[in-house]
């Protein structure tokens, strides 16, 4: 088998391929477009298209597609073949610059939130040259933006690129104030850690809830869960290891920098983490990673579950969005250096992030709002729904000294001594690793831990990029007009700390006392559910932020509001209908069958032993009968709650009704069903249990 460096990126039309297949002039022009945003002329596009086609066809490709990310949260593609008719009755393989630059998929059936009527079918895809084309299943996939007939963004890539440009503009202003004239571009880099579950495909197929919703709607707690902490970083089971090896190969061929893999906390849960790359490329790669996870799982007789909470009672899955800012000259602007107290540029960018998170807590919460993630946030396994910033001891001490204009004495981290001479000594990291913090500084980056495992990371990064861009804009406006730059800089850093220190919290985010303090004493926002936070997307301050930096238009924001709430409603309605169906057609018949056989057993005992009280069987039948009646009542109540949604009037009211009536009804229905599972023998129970699913892959 070939060594990894030999096949890494072999399915990608990357810089190495472009340099080898394009003329020097065309290559330079394309790099100028990629690196500096220069306009692409049609001659260069034609040359690139020809080289792309030749490269793809040589590797067996027959079709091309504009690969885009609509508001569904997944990717979309329409395949066209390279063939064109030739005069002799045959075909030739063609691909033009015009076809490369722009496509026209039907936009009518994608979510638009009212941006367009269903009968208005036209939509356009536009090539994004900053993200490399790649081969997948004999198809050349060209990463593109997706917009409507009038230019409205119908995707997640377009506003992401806009937010990156907004941050770049403002960051360059700040760097120029520090005398840096070399930097031409500032980029955000992201490394999203992806958590997921693996279950046996045959077991998955027997559970309608997993097939239709991605999570278990019923399931009693097994005798063993994650209590022993033996799965976390534990030995990887052979079947899972084979899957991971196969997955790595596929990802590496696509140029995805898959780096770390390990078992996570819950049984059957795992994690894959990549090396950081540019925000836009990282987003594309994460979408591809999720797709490949599920495809590769099928080859191994497995199913990859990306839902945030597929199992109640064990940890759910997130996607830790590790975010940093760096220049095109290779400088990480969030790196403190050896003496962060004296690093004014670092402190200013650090304060910009702190200010952004405090000013726009609501937007960060909205960016991760889904029905699935609502089950996870604040469940003592993930960050709470209250946003806060963790800085660690040293940075917290530095900011405290700056706030009070006091001298700073460096924390003596010393070296950690392990008590065994042959083991190495290492320096203590003063940033720590606060796993309970929603937004934690971890050395030279921030880790935004609220993103759900099935989410596109685009949404979180759009809001984060734009909020930080706004902080930098405020700073640049003030500093550019200052008579004494150094004095104004110090005063502004101090004021930021004073104004926004409420968002900084280095303690246990899982503690109920913290939530109370955060809301009642600090005035931080607490939005537990999607219907609580999403309406605030249209608050005046948020609309002003996102439109002033040209990330969204007001119309596009209204569409995102509508789409997010519609997705929330549709998701839970599918779950509610699936629950009712499973309870009526699977669970009730199973309990009744067991109750009937138990009653027959009691009758047979009385025949054999006249006068036998059969107390065990009698009590069991009574209990099963009572549970059956309760399940039947709760199914009816849930169905009535769903029917009542027809009177909601609008999507906001419907989402609130779902939160207040449908979700509680689902919880009430689940309770007797799970109780029945604990007393019903396995041969009667209609689908695999939690024990089967969580421990079924060896």
C-alpha positions as CSV (number, residue, x, y, z in Angstrom):
1,X,0.0,0.0,0.0
2,X,1.2,3.5,-0.9
3,X,2.5,5.7,1.9
4,X,0.2,8.5,3.0
5,X,2.3,11.4,1.6
6,X,2.0,9.7,-1.8
7,X,-1.8,9.6,-2.0
8,X,-2.7,12.5,0.3
9,X,-4.8,15.0,-1.7
10,X,-4.7,12.7,-4.7
11,X,-8.4,13.4,-5.3
12,X,-8.0,17.2,-5.1
13,X,-7.2,19.8,-7.8
14,X,-5.0,21.6,-5.3
15,X,-2.1,24.0,-5.6
16,X,0.4,21.2,-6.6
17,X,-1.9,20.1,-9.4
18,X,-2.6,23.7,-10.6
19,X,1.1,24.5,-10.7
20,X,1.8,21.4,-12.7
21,X,-1.1,21.8,-15.2
22,X,-1.5,25.5,-15.7
23,X,0.8,27.9,-17.5
24,X,2.8,30.2,-15.3
25,X,0.8,33.2,-16.3
26,X,-2.6,31.5,-15.7
27,X,-1.4,30.1,-12.4
28,X,-0.2,33.5,-11.1
29,X,-3.5,35.1,-12.1
30,X,-5.5,32.4,-10.4
31,X,-3.4,32.7,-7.2
32,X,-4.0,36.4,-7.2
33,X,-7.7,35.7,-7.3
34,X,-7.4,33.2,-4.5
35,X,-5.1,35.2,-2.3
36,X,-6.1,38.7,-2.9
37,X,-9.7,38.5,-4.3
38,X,-8.7,39.8,-7.7
39,X,-11.3,39.5,-10.5
40,X,-11.0,36.3,-12.6
41,X,-11.1,36.9,-16.3
42,X,-12.8,34.4,-18.7
43,X,-9.5,33.5,-20.4
44,X,-8.1,32.3,-17.1
45,X,-11.3,30.5,-16.3
46,X,-11.3,28.6,-19.6
47,X,-7.7,27.5,-19.0
48,X,-8.5,26.3,-15.5
49,X,-11.6,24.5,-16.7
50,X,-9.7,22.7,-19.4
51,X,-7.0,21.6,-16.9
52,X,-9.6,20.6,-14.4
53,X,-11.4,18.5,-16.9
54,X,-8.3,16.8,-18.3
55,X,-7.1,16.0,-14.7
56,X,-10.6,14.7,-13.7
57,X,-11.2,12.6,-16.8
58,X,-7.7,11.0,-16.5
59,X,-8.9,9.8,-13.1
60,X,-12.1,8.3,-14.4
61,X,-14.5,11.2,-13.9
62,X,-17.4,11.4,-16.3
63,X,-19.4,14.2,-14.7
64,X,-19.0,17.5,-12.9
65,X,-21.1,19.2,-10.3
66,X,-21.3,22.5,-8.5
67,X,-21.2,21.4,-4.9
68,X,-23.0,23.8,-2.6
69,X,-24.4,24.1,0.9
70,X,-28.1,25.2,1.0
71,X,-30.0,26.0,4.1
72,X,-30.8,22.3,4.7
73,X,-27.6,22.0,6.6
74,X,-26.2,19.3,4.3
75,X,-24.6,19.6,0.8
76,X,-26.3,19.5,-2.6
77,X,-25.1,18.6,-6.1
78,X,-26.5,18.4,-9.6
79,X,-24.4,16.2,-11.9
80,X,-23.7,17.1,-15.6
81,X,-21.6,14.9,-17.8
82,X,-18.6,16.2,-19.7
83,X,-19.9,14.8,-23.0
84,X,-20.8,16.9,-26.0
85,X,-21.9,15.6,-29.4
86,X,-19.3,15.5,-32.2
87,X,-20.1,15.9,-35.9
88,X,-19.2,12.2,-36.6
89,X,-22.0,11.0,-34.3
90,X,-19.7,10.4,-31.3
91,X,-19.0,12.5,-28.3
92,X,-16.2,14.6,-27.0
93,X,-15.4,15.6,-23.4
94,X,-15.8,19.3,-22.9
95,X,-15.9,21.7,-20.0
96,X,-15.7,25.5,-20.4
97,X,-14.8,28.4,-18.2
98,X,-18.4,29.5,-18.3
99,X,-19.6,26.1,-16.9
100,X,-16.9,26.3,-14.3
101,X,-17.8,29.8,-13.1
102,X,-21.6,29.5,-13.0
103,X,-24.2,26.9,-12.8
104,X,-28.0,27.0,-12.6
105,X,-29.6,24.4,-10.4
106,X,-33.3,24.4,-9.6
107,X,-33.7,26.6,-6.5
108,X,-37.4,26.1,-5.9
109,X,-37.3,23.2,-3.5
110,X,-34.5,24.4,-1.2
111,X,-35.4,26.2,2.0
112,X,-35.6,30.0,1.4
113,X,-37.6,31.4,4.3
114,X,-39.7,33.4,1.9
115,X,-36.9,34.7,-0.3
116,X,-38.6,33.3,-3.3
117,X,-41.8,31.6,-4.3
118,X,-41.9,27.9,-5.0
119,X,-42.7,28.6,-8.7
120,X,-39.6,30.8,-9.1
121,X,-37.2,28.0,-9.8
122,X,-34.1,29.8,-11.0
123,X,-31.0,29.8,-8.8
124,X,-27.3,30.2,-9.5
125,X,-24.1,28.6,-8.2
126,X,-20.9,30.5,-8.5
127,X,-17.4,29.0,-8.3
128,X,-15.5,29.6,-5.1
129,X,-11.8,29.5,-6.2
130,X,-10.6,29.7,-2.6
131,X,-11.7,26.1,-2.0
132,X,-10.2,23.4,-4.1
133,X,-12.2,21.2,-6.5
134,X,-12.1,17.5,-5.7
135,X,-13.2,14.1,-7.1
136,X,-15.9,12.1,-5.5
137,X,-17.6,9.0,-7.0
138,X,-16.2,9.7,-10.5
139,X,-17.6,13.3,-10.3
140,X,-15.6,16.5,-10.3
141,X,-17.0,18.5,-7.4
142,X,-16.6,22.3,-7.6
143,X,-17.2,24.2,-4.4
144,X,-19.7,27.0,-5.1
145,X,-21.8,29.7,-3.5
146,X,-25.6,29.4,-4.1
147,X,-27.8,32.4,-4.7
148,X,-31.3,33.3,-5.9
149,X,-32.3,35.1,-9.1
150,X,-31.9,38.5,-7.5
151,X,-28.6,37.7,-5.8
152,X,-30.0,36.7,-2.4
153,X,-27.8,34.2,-0.6
154,X,-29.6,30.8,-0.4
155,X,-26.6,29.0,1.2
156,X,-24.2,29.1,4.1
157,X,-21.0,29.6,2.1
158,X,-21.9,33.1,0.8
159,X,-22.4,34.8,4.2
160,X,-19.4,32.9,5.6
161,X,-17.1,34.4,2.9
162,X,-18.7,37.8,3.5
163,X,-18.0,37.5,7.3
164,X,-14.4,36.5,6.6
165,X,-13.9,39.6,4.4
166,X,-15.5,41.8,7.1
167,X,-13.0,40.6,9.7
168,X,-10.2,40.9,7.3
169,X,-11.0,44.6,6.5
170,X,-11.2,45.6,10.2
171,X,-8.2,43.5,11.3
172,X,-6.0,45.1,8.6
173,X,-7.0,48.6,9.9
174,X,-5.7,47.6,13.4
175,X,-2.5,46.1,12.1
176,X,-1.7,49.2,10.1
177,X,-2.1,51.2,13.4
178,X,0.6,49.0,14.9
179,X,2.9,49.9,11.9
180,X,2.5,46.6,10.0
181,X,2.3,47.3,6.3
182,X,3.4,43.8,5.1
183,X,0.3,41.9,5.8
184,X,-2.1,41.8,2.9
185,X,-4.8,39.6,4.4
186,X,-6.0,38.3,7.8
187,X,-7.8,35.0,7.9
188,X,-9.7,33.0,10.4
189,X,-8.5,29.4,10.9
190,X,-10.7,26.7,12.3
191,X,-10.2,23.1,13.4
192,X,-13.6,21.5,14.2
193,X,-13.5,18.4,16.5
194,X,-16.2,16.0,15.3
195,X,-18.0,13.7,17.8
196,X,-20.2,10.8,16.6
197,X,-21.7,7.4,17.6
198,X,-21.3,4.1,15.7
199,X,-24.0,1.5,16.0
200,X,-24.6,-1.8,14.2
201,X,-26.5,-1.4,11.0
202,X,-28.8,-4.4,11.5
203,X,-29.8,-3.0,14.9
204,X,-30.3,0.5,13.5
205,X,-32.6,-0.9,10.8
206,X,-34.9,-2.4,13.5
207,X,-35.5,1.0,15.1
208,X,-37.9,3.3,13.3
209,X,-36.9,6.2,15.6
210,X,-33.2,6.0,14.5
211,X,-34.1,5.6,10.9
212,X,-36.5,8.5,10.8
213,X,-35.1,11.0,13.3
214,X,-31.4,10.0,14.0
215,X,-32.1,9.6,17.7
216,X,-33.8,7.1,20.0
217,X,-37.2,8.3,21.2
218,X,-37.6,5.3,23.6
219,X,-35.0,3.4,25.6
220,X,-34.6,2.4,29.2
221,X,-31.2,2.9,30.8
222,X,-29.0,-0.2,30.6
223,X,-27.3,-1.7,33.6
224,X,-24.0,-0.1,32.5
225,X,-23.6,3.3,30.8
226,X,-20.6,5.6,31.1
227,X,-20.3,5.4,34.9
228,X,-17.0,3.7,34.9
229,X,-15.3,6.2,32.6
230,X,-13.7,3.2,30.9
231,X,-14.6,4.1,27.3
232,X,-12.9,7.6,27.2
233,X,-9.6,7.2,25.4
234,X,-10.0,3.5,25.9
235,X,-8.7,0.8,23.6
236,X,-10.4,1.1,20.2
237,X,-12.4,-2.0,19.3
238,X,-11.2,-3.9,16.1
239,X,-14.3,-3.2,14.1
240,X,-14.2,0.5,15.0
241,X,-10.4,0.7,14.3
242,X,-11.0,-0.8,10.8
243,X,-13.6,1.8,10.2
244,X,-11.4,4.6,11.4
245,X,-8.5,3.4,9.2
246,X,-10.8,3.3,6.1
247,X,-12.2,6.7,7.0
248,X,-8.7,8.3,7.3
249,X,-7.8,7.0,3.9
250,X,-10.8,8.5,2.3
251,X,-10.4,11.8,4.0
252,X,-6.6,12.0,3.3
253,X,-7.3,11.4,-0.4
254,X,-9.6,14.4,-0.3
255,X,-6.9,16.5,1.3
256,X,-8.7,16.6,4.6
257,X,-6.2,16.9,7.5
258,X,-7.7,14.2,9.8
259,X,-5.3,14.1,12.7
260,X,-6.7,12.7,16.0
261,X,-9.1,9.8,16.7
262,X,-10.2,8.3,20.0
263,X,-13.0,6.9,22.0
264,X,-15.2,9.6,23.6
265,X,-17.0,9.5,27.0
266,X,-20.1,7.6,26.1
267,X,-20.1,3.9,25.0
268,X,-20.1,3.7,21.2
269,X,-19.1,7.4,21.0
270,X,-15.9,8.6,19.2
271,X,-14.2,11.7,18.0
272,X,-12.2,12.8,14.9
273,X,-10.2,16.1,15.0
274,X,-8.4,17.7,12.0
275,X,-5.5,20.1,11.8
276,X,-6.5,23.8,11.4
277,X,-7.2,25.3,8.1
278,X,-8.8,28.4,6.6
279,X,-12.4,29.0,7.8
280,X,-14.0,28.5,4.4
281,X,-12.0,25.3,3.6
282,X,-12.5,23.9,7.1
283,X,-16.3,24.3,6.7
284,X,-16.2,22.5,3.3
285,X,-14.0,19.8,4.8
286,X,-16.3,19.3,7.7
287,X,-19.3,18.8,5.5
288,X,-17.3,16.3,3.5
289,X,-16.1,14.6,6.7
290,X,-19.7,14.0,7.9
291,X,-20.7,12.6,4.5
292,X,-17.7,10.3,4.4
293,X,-18.3,9.2,8.0
294,X,-21.7,7.9,7.0
295,X,-20.6,6.4,3.7
296,X,-17.6,4.5,5.2
297,X,-19.7,3.3,8.1
298,X,-22.0,1.5,5.6
299,X,-19.1,-0.5,4.2
300,X,-18.4,-1.8,7.7
301,X,-22.0,-2.8,8.5
302,X,-22.2,0.3,10.8
303,X,-24.3,3.4,11.0
304,X,-22.7,6.7,12.0
305,X,-25.1,8.8,14.2
306,X,-24.4,12.5,14.0
307,X,-27.4,13.6,16.1
308,X,-26.5,15.7,19.1
309,X,-28.4,13.4,21.5
310,X,-29.0,10.0,20.1
311,X,-29.3,8.4,23.5
312,X,-30.7,9.7,26.8
313,X,-28.6,9.1,29.9
314,X,-25.2,9.2,28.2
315,X,-23.3,12.1,26.8
316,X,-24.4,13.7,23.5
317,X,-22.2,14.8,20.7
318,X,-20.8,18.2,19.9
319,X,-18.4,19.8,17.5
320,X,-15.8,21.9,19.2
321,X,-15.0,24.9,16.9
322,X,-11.4,25.8,17.5
323,X,-11.1,29.4,16.1
324,X,-8.1,31.7,15.7
325,X,-7.0,34.7,13.6
326,X,-3.8,34.7,11.6
327,X,-2.1,36.8,9.0
328,X,-1.0,35.8,5.5
329,X,2.6,36.1,6.9
330,X,2.0,33.3,9.4
331,X,1.4,35.3,12.6
332,X,-1.3,34.0,15.0
333,X,-2.9,37.2,16.3
334,X,-4.2,35.3,19.4
335,X,-0.8,34.0,20.4
336,X,0.2,35.7,23.7
337,X,3.9,35.3,23.2
338,X,6.3,34.9,26.1
339,X,5.1,38.1,27.9
340,X,1.4,38.6,27.1
341,X,1.2,41.5,29.6
342,X,3.6,43.5,27.4
343,X,2.0,42.3,24.1
344,X,-0.4,45.1,23.4
345,X,-1.4,43.8,19.9
346,X,-2.4,40.5,21.4
347,X,-4.3,42.1,24.3
348,X,-6.2,44.3,21.8
349,X,-7.3,41.3,19.7
350,X,-8.1,39.3,22.9
351,X,-10.2,42.2,24.1
352,X,-11.9,42.4,20.7
353,X,-13.1,38.8,21.1
354,X,-14.2,39.3,24.7
355,X,-16.2,42.3,23.7
356,X,-17.7,40.5,20.7
357,X,-18.8,37.5,22.8
358,X,-20.4,39.8,25.5
359,X,-22.1,42.1,23.0
360,X,-23.5,39.3,20.8
361,X,-24.1,36.4,23.2
362,X,-27.5,36.0,21.6
363,X,-26.1,35.6,18.1
364,X,-23.6,32.9,19.2
365,X,-26.5,31.0,20.9
366,X,-28.7,31.5,17.8
367,X,-25.9,30.2,15.6
368,X,-26.0,26.7,17.3
369,X,-29.8,26.6,17.8
370,X,-31.4,23.3,16.6
371,X,-33.9,20.9,18.0
372,X,-31.2,18.3,18.5
373,X,-28.7,20.7,20.2
374,X,-31.4,21.8,22.6
375,X,-31.3,18.3,24.2
376,X,-27.5,18.7,24.7
377,X,-26.8,22.2,25.9
378,X,-26.7,22.5,29.7
379,X,-27.2,18.8,30.3
380,X,-24.0,18.4,32.4
381,X,-22.1,17.0,29.5
382,X,-21.9,20.1,27.3
383,X,-21.7,23.9,27.9
384,X,-24.8,25.5,29.3
385,X,-27.0,27.6,27.1
386,X,-25.5,30.7,28.9
387,X,-22.5,32.0,27.0
388,X,-19.4,32.9,28.9
389,X,-15.6,33.2,28.3
390,X,-12.9,31.1,30.0
391,X,-9.4,32.7,30.0
392,X,-7.4,30.7,32.5
393,X,-5.5,31.9,35.5
394,X,-2.7,33.9,33.9
395,X,-4.8,35.9,31.4
396,X,-7.4,36.5,34.0
397,X,-4.7,37.9,36.3
398,X,-3.2,40.0,33.6
399,X,-6.6,41.6,32.7
400,X,-7.3,42.2,36.4
401,X,-4.1,44.1,36.8
402,X,-4.8,46.2,33.6
403,X,-8.3,46.9,34.9
404,X,-7.0,48.3,38.2
405,X,-3.8,49.8,36.7
406,X,-1.7,47.6,39.0
407,X,1.7,46.0,38.3
408,X,1.6,42.4,37.1
409,X,3.8,39.7,38.6
410,X,4.0,36.7,36.3
411,X,2.4,33.5,37.6
412,X,5.2,31.1,38.3
413,X,3.9,28.1,36.5
414,X,7.1,26.1,37.3
415,X,7.4,22.6,36.1
416,X,5.1,19.7,36.9
417,X,7.2,17.1,38.6
418,X,5.9,13.6,38.3
419,X,8.0,12.0,41.1
420,X,9.7,9.5,38.8
421,X,13.1,10.5,37.5
422,X,12.8,8.7,34.1
423,X,9.6,10.6,33.2
424,X,10.0,14.0,31.6
425,X,9.1,17.3,33.4
426,X,6.8,19.6,31.6
427,X,5.7,23.2,32.1
428,X,2.2,23.7,33.5
429,X,-0.3,25.3,31.0
430,X,-1.9,28.2,32.7
431,X,-4.8,28.2,30.2
432,X,-6.0,24.8,31.6
433,X,-8.8,23.0,29.7
434,X,-12.2,24.0,31.1
435,X,-14.5,21.5,29.5
436,X,-17.6,23.2,31.0
437,X,-17.0,26.6,29.3
438,X,-18.9,27.5,26.1
439,X,-16.1,29.7,24.9
440,X,-12.6,28.9,26.2
441,X,-9.2,30.3,25.4
442,X,-6.8,27.4,25.0
443,X,-3.4,28.9,24.3
444,X,-3.6,30.6,21.0
445,X,-7.2,30.1,20.0
446,X,-10.7,30.0,21.3
447,X,-12.7,26.8,21.5
448,X,-16.4,27.4,20.9
449,X,-17.9,24.3,22.4
450,X,-21.7,24.9,21.8
451,X,-21.8,23.8,18.1
452,X,-23.9,20.6,17.6
453,X,-22.4,17.5,16.0
454,X,-24.7,17.6,13.0
455,X,-24.4,21.4,12.5
456,X,-22.6,23.1,9.7
457,X,-19.8,25.1,11.4
458,X,-20.5,27.9,8.9
459,X,-23.3,29.5,11.1
460,X,-21.2,29.7,14.3
461,X,-18.2,31.2,12.4
462,X,-20.4,33.7,10.5
463,X,-21.6,35.2,13.8
464,X,-18.2,35.0,15.5
465,X,-16.3,36.6,12.6
466,X,-18.8,39.4,12.2
467,X,-19.0,40.2,16.0
468,X,-15.2,40.3,16.2
469,X,-15.1,42.5,13.1
470,X,-17.4,44.9,14.8
471,X,-15.2,45.1,17.9
472,X,-12.2,45.8,15.7
473,X,-14.1,48.4,13.7
474,X,-15.0,50.3,17.0
475,X,-11.3,50.1,18.1
476,X,-10.0,51.3,14.7
477,X,-12.4,54.2,14.5
478,X,-11.2,55.4,17.9
479,X,-7.5,54.8,17.5
480,X,-7.2,56.3,14.0
481,X,-8.4,59.6,15.4
482,X,-6.4,59.5,18.6
483,X,-3.7,62.1,19.2
484,X,-1.6,59.7,21.3
485,X,-1.9,56.1,20.0
486,X,-0.3,54.4,23.0
487,X,-2.3,56.3,25.6
488,X,-5.6,55.7,23.7
489,X,-4.7,52.0,23.2
490,X,-4.1,51.4,26.9
491,X,-7.3,53.3,27.9
492,X,-9.3,51.3,25.4
493,X,-8.0,48.0,26.6
494,X,-8.8,48.9,30.2
495,X,-12.3,50.1,29.4
496,X,-13.1,46.9,27.5
497,X,-12.1,44.9,30.5
498,X,-14.2,47.0,32.8
499,X,-17.2,47.0,30.5
500,X,-17.1,43.3,29.6
501,X,-15.6,41.4,32.6
502,X,-19.1,40.0,33.4
503,X,-18.7,37.6,30.5
504,X,-15.5,36.1,31.9
505,X,-16.0,33.0,34.1
506,X,-13.3,30.5,35.0
507,X,-15.4,28.2,37.2
508,X,-17.7,25.2,36.7
509,X,-20.2,25.9,34.0
510,X,-22.3,22.9,35.0
511,X,-23.0,24.3,38.5
512,X,-26.6,25.5,39.0
513,X,-25.3,28.3,41.1
514,X,-23.4,29.7,38.1
515,X,-26.5,29.9,36.0
516,X,-28.2,31.8,38.7
517,X,-25.3,34.1,39.2
518,X,-24.9,34.6,35.4
519,X,-28.5,35.6,34.9
520,X,-29.4,37.4,38.1
521,X,-26.1,39.1,39.0
522,X,-24.3,39.5,35.8
523,X,-27.2,40.0,33.4
524,X,-26.1,37.4,30.9
525,X,-28.7,35.8,28.6
526,X,-30.1,32.3,29.1
527,X,-32.0,30.9,26.2
528,X,-32.6,27.2,26.8
529,X,-34.5,26.4,23.6
530,X,-34.5,27.3,20.0
531,X,-37.8,29.2,20.1
532,X,-36.4,31.3,23.0
533,X,-33.4,32.6,21.1
534,X,-34.1,32.6,17.3
535,X,-36.5,35.6,17.4
536,X,-33.7,37.7,18.7
537,X,-31.9,37.3,15.3
538,X,-34.1,40.2,14.2
539,X,-33.4,42.4,17.1
540,X,-32.3,45.9,16.0
541,X,-28.7,45.6,17.2
542,X,-28.2,42.3,15.5
543,X,-29.7,43.4,12.2
544,X,-27.5,46.5,12.4
545,X,-24.4,44.5,13.0
546,X,-25.0,41.9,10.2
547,X,-26.2,44.4,7.6
548,X,-23.5,47.1,8.3
549,X,-20.8,44.6,7.6
550,X,-22.6,43.4,4.5
551,X,-22.8,39.8,5.8
552,X,-26.6,39.6,5.4
553,X,-29.3,41.8,4.0
554,X,-32.3,42.3,6.2
555,X,-34.3,40.1,3.8
556,X,-31.7,37.3,4.1
557,X,-31.9,37.6,7.9
558,X,-35.7,37.2,7.9
559,X,-35.3,34.1,5.7
560,X,-32.8,32.6,8.2
561,X,-35.2,33.3,11.0
562,X,-38.0,31.5,9.2
563,X,-35.9,28.6,8.0
564,X,-34.4,27.9,11.5
565,X,-37.8,27.9,13.2
566,X,-39.4,25.8,10.4
567,X,-36.6,23.2,10.7
568,X,-37.2,23.1,14.5
569,X,-40.9,22.5,14.0
570,X,-40.5,19.9,11.3
571,X,-37.9,18.0,13.2
572,X,-40.0,17.7,16.4
573,X,-43.1,16.9,14.5
574,X,-41.4,14.0,12.7
575,X,-40.2,12.8,16.1
576,X,-43.7,13.1,17.7
577,X,-45.4,11.3,14.8
578,X,-42.7,8.6,14.9
579,X,-43.2,8.2,18.7
580,X,-47.0,7.8,18.3
581,X,-46.6,5.3,15.5
582,X,-44.0,3.2,17.4
583,X,-46.1,3.2,20.6
584,X,-49.3,2.2,18.9
585,X,-48.0,-0.4,16.5
586,X,-44.9,-1.9,18.3
587,X,-44.8,-1.1,22.0
588,X,-48.4,-1.6,23.0
589,X,-48.8,-4.9,21.1
590,X,-45.5,-6.2,22.6
591,X,-46.7,-5.4,26.2
592,X,-50.1,-7.0,25.5
593,X,-48.5,-10.1,24.1
594,X,-46.4,-10.5,27.3
595,X,-49.4,-9.8,29.5
596,X,-51.5,-12.4,27.7
597,X,-48.8,-15.0,28.0
598,X,-48.3,-14.2,31.7
599,X,-52.1,-14.5,32.3
600,X,-52.0,-17.9,30.5
601,X,-49.1,-19.0,32.7
602,X,-51.1,-18.0,35.8
603,X,-54.1,-20.0,34.5
604,X,-51.9,-23.1,33.8
605,X,-50.4,-22.9,37.3
606,X,-53.9,-22.8,38.9
607,X,-54.8,-26.0,36.9
608,X,-51.7,-27.8,38.1
609,X,-51.9,-26.4,41.7
610,X,-55.5,-25.7,42.6
611,X,-55.8,-22.7,44.9
612,X,-52.4,-21.3,43.8
613,X,-52.7,-17.5,44.3
614,X,-50.3,-16.7,41.4
615,X,-49.5,-13.4,43.0
616,X,-46.4,-12.7,40.9
617,X,-48.2,-13.2,37.6
618,X,-51.3,-11.4,38.8
619,X,-49.4,-8.3,39.9
620,X,-47.3,-8.3,36.7
621,X,-50.4,-8.5,34.5
622,X,-52.0,-5.6,36.5
623,X,-48.9,-3.5,36.1
624,X,-48.6,-4.2,32.4
625,X,-52.3,-3.4,31.9
626,X,-51.9,-0.1,33.8
627,X,-48.8,0.8,31.7
628,X,-50.7,-0.1,28.5
629,X,-53.6,2.2,29.4
630,X,-51.2,5.0,30.3
631,X,-49.3,4.7,27.0
632,X,-52.6,4.6,25.1
633,X,-53.8,7.8,26.9
634,X,-50.5,9.6,26.3
635,X,-50.4,8.7,22.6
636,X,-53.8,10.2,22.2
637,X,-52.8,13.3,24.1
638,X,-49.6,13.7,22.0
639,X,-51.6,13.4,18.8
640,X,-54.1,16.0,20.0
641,X,-51.2,18.4,20.8
642,X,-49.8,17.9,17.3
643,X,-53.3,18.6,15.7
644,X,-53.6,21.7,17.8
645,X,-50.6,23.2,16.0
646,X,-52.8,23.9,13.0
647,X,-54.2,26.9,14.9
648,X,-50.7,28.4,15.6
649,X,-50.9,31.1,13.0
650,X,-47.2,31.6,12.3
651,X,-43.9,29.7,12.6
652,X,-42.9,31.5,15.8
653,X,-46.2,30.6,17.6
654,X,-46.0,27.1,16.3
655,X,-42.4,26.7,17.6
656,X,-43.5,28.0,21.0
657,X,-46.5,25.6,21.1
658,X,-44.2,22.7,20.2
659,X,-41.8,23.7,23.0
660,X,-44.7,24.1,25.6
661,X,-47.0,21.2,24.6
662,X,-45.5,18.7,22.1
663,X,-42.1,18.2,23.8
664,X,-43.6,17.7,27.3
665,X,-46.2,15.3,25.7
666,X,-43.3,13.3,24.2
667,X,-41.6,13.1,27.6
668,X,-44.8,11.9,29.3
669,X,-45.3,9.2,26.6
670,X,-41.7,8.0,26.9
671,X,-41.8,7.4,30.6
672,X,-44.3,4.5,30.8
673,X,-42.8,3.0,27.6
674,X,-39.4,2.9,29.2
675,X,-40.8,1.5,32.4
676,X,-42.5,-1.3,30.4
677,X,-39.2,-2.1,28.7
678,X,-37.6,-2.9,32.1
679,X,-40.2,-5.6,32.9
680,X,-40.8,-7.0,29.5
681,X,-38.6,-10.0,28.4
682,X,-36.3,-9.4,25.5
683,X,-38.1,-11.8,23.2
684,X,-41.2,-9.6,23.3
685,X,-39.6,-6.2,23.0
686,X,-40.0,-5.1,19.4
687,X,-36.6,-3.4,18.8
688,X,-33.0,-3.4,20.1
689,X,-32.4,-1.9,23.5
690,X,-29.9,0.7,24.7
691,X,-27.7,-2.1,25.9
692,X,-27.7,-3.7,22.4
693,X,-27.0,-0.5,20.6
694,X,-24.3,1.0,22.9
695,X,-22.4,-2.2,23.4
696,X,-23.2,-4.0,20.2
697,X,-20.1,-3.1,18.2
698,X,-17.1,-5.2,19.1
